[in-house]
C-alpha cells in the first residue's frame, strides 16, 4: 500500500511524504478489543468502567484494524530549493 501526503499551493512551496508499506488487516475480535481498549484508555474520558467496556464492544463490532509495516519513506520539500 502507498500513502501520499502533500502540502503547498505552488511548485516552490510543495512538500510531501510518500509512505510505502505492507498492510495486514486484523479482524480477530480479541485483538480488536485489545486495540480498542488501548485507544479508549488513551483518548476517552467521562466513562465509567462498565460504560467503557460497552463502548469498546460497540467499536469492535463493525471495525477492522490495519497493521502497517513500512518498507520505505520518501519525502521532499521544494521550499529548500534555492530559487
Order of alpha helices (4+ residues) and beta strands (2+ residues): beta-beta-alpha-alpha-beta
